[in-house]
Amino acid sequence: MPSLNPHLVVQNIVKSFPKTGPEKVLNNISFEVSKGKILGIIGKSGAGKSTLLRCLNGLEKPDTGKILFQDQDFTDLSSQKLREVRQKIGVVFQSFNLLSTRTVFENVSLPLELLRLSDTERQKKVENILNLVGLSSKLNAYPGQLSGGQRQRVAIARALVVDATLLLCDEFTSALDPHTTLEILRLLQDLNRRLGITIIFVTHDINVVKELAQDVCVLDQGEIVEQGSVESVFTNPNHAITQSLLSELLKNDLPDFLQQQLHLEGKENDDVVLKLIFGSQTSTKPLIANLIQEWKIPINIISGNLDHIGKATFGHLVVSLKHQGESTEKIIKYLTDHQVGVEKAGYIRW
Amino acid sequence: MNDLLFKALYETLLMVFGSTGIGILLGVPVGVILYNTSQQGLQPCKKVYGPLSFLVNGARSIPYIILTVLLIPFTRNIIGTSIGTGSAIVPLSIAATLLIARCVEDALRSVPKGLSEVGISFGATPFEIIRKILLPESMAPLIAGITTVIINLVGYSAMAGTVGGGGLGDLAIRYGYQRYDTVLVVLIVVILVILVQCIQMLGQRCTNHYRR
């Protein structure tokens, strides 16, 4: 996805840890992020996500490949130059990594102390950014007195206080409960919109990608197996890993009670249970209504999970209808003709 | 009798806290170098860490009374004499430096690695990371460790009598044991117990202050 205004360009990164084994933790990774975009990097544990992020902020040095930040390759900078580049990149860690002996104010002011800013300048900047993340009332609290969500806000403020233009987030939601996660996601979206900050984050949670990212890279065993806009990748996943990650989003397992009563051989008077899968190709016609009206078939909707990514509908519905041999096949054909995926889950007697 | 006791207490306090002060002054930098050049440090360097660690451990494993005797020529060079309270402070300070150096190394190592990485990713130099992040964050275990060192030094100072250092321990041996003055021995033990209790309490308070 080449763009006119790349903020960070990653070219053919290879990284291995000779001490732990010969296999490559990152293999030929390339992508780029334009200014003001939000990129999500998703993969299962051990896919190399964290290593990739550590390469991006220079905590690890890739074996080969280039990382261009604002057109400057920082894989072979002197340590002094590297420190200067780092000061423009904010990092948010999974475990917050706040200093327990410093107050909220002092934690956020740390990066400014390293830049040797004057007291008054520091005061102004810290109060500004804490206001922005909604923590101006907690200036003098210690991290130990804050909730997980508040701590992550402090960490975000600390990362951005140096006027960072790029924010790197490593699994920043995995220590938070779902509600707090959502709050932090909103905050990041807000900061992205208001300050135009580019955000790259790493996660194993497909929900976070769906909520926050505009573009996505799917990482598996050190390689990017799929990348593109969230809309295109989610509605048309090509790789098995992407599909399995997406299935978490759909939670398309059948309800427990149904699972237990389901049998595989259809008898007279049984209902057939179908799982209908909707994707970007699916027709926008009212298919279920048509079945009921034109085919005079009563359809029982058991469970479902439909969602939108961009303008496309995707998700699944579990329905049951009278099992009538041939006509069941016709219905399945009608649905598949309209690009609905149909799986026969089994038969059930109500 | 009272005069003797007060003089001895003064000598003990002088030896213990004098050597603690010098020990902190010298031991903290040595401990920082130990941590920084170790495998988990910011600038691992086996060539520095190996010999230094060996030296610190080796010297620590020498029984204190023997260390005192071994250091007599060194002490004479520095103080001019090898006898007296001032001279007793020299081997005590060496012992304190070694003990505190290990304390500092352990305390720095107890800080989560993520915090150094915060410093690195903010573009801090190793020195800034140690001064602004690692040392403040390791204050609680550091003070707890130094408290233990001070209490050890109280014990060591009792052996200062061998080089004419005076102090409570010396008084207890010379007047209490050799002149069969049991009351004096008991009195000195009580004073030592109270002294150690006070040091422990103070150390605990400081530790709690930094533990958040």
Boltz contact constraints between the chains, C-beta under 6 A:
constraints:
  - contact:
      token1: [A, 57]
      token2: [B, 121]
      max_distance: 6.0
  - contact:
      token1: [A, 59]
      token2: [B, 117]
      max_distance: 6.0
  - contact:
      token1: [A, 83]
      token2: [B, 123]
      max_distance: 6.0
  - contact:
      token1: [A, 86]
      token2: [B, 121]
      max_distance: 6.0
  - contact:
      token1: [A, 86]
      token2: [B, 123]
      max_distance: 6.0
  - contact:
      token1: [A, 87]
      token2: [B, 123]
      max_distance: 6.0
  - contact:
      token1: [A, 91]
      token2: [B, 121]
      max_distance: 6.0
  - contact:
      token1: [A, 93]
      token2: [B, 114]
      max_distance: 6.0
  - contact:
      token1: [A, 95]
      token2: [B, 114]
      max_distance: 6.0
  - contact:
      token1: [A, 97]
      token2: [B, 114]
      max_distance: 6.0
  - contact:
      token1: [A, 97]
      token2: [B, 115]
      max_distance: 6.0
  - contact:
      token1: [A, 97]
      token2: [B, 118]
      max_distance: 6.0
  - contact:
      token1: [A, 99]
      token2: [B, 137]
      max_distance: 6.0
  - contact:
      token1: [A, 100]
      token2: [B, 212]
      max_distance: 6.0
  - contact:
      token1: [A, 101]
      token2: [B, 136]
      max_distance: 6.0
  - contact:
      token1: [A, 101]
      token2: [B, 137]
      max_distance: 6.0
  - contact:
      token1: [A, 111]
      token2: [B, 122]
      max_distance: 6.0
  - contact:
      token1: [A, 114]
      token2: [B, 122]
      max_distance: 6.0
  - contact:
      token1: [A, 114]
      token2: [B, 124]
      max_distance: 6.0
  - contact:
      token1: [A, 142]
      token2: [B, 212]
      max_distance: 6.0
  - contact:
      token1: [A, 144]
      token2: [B, 212]
      max_distance: 6.0
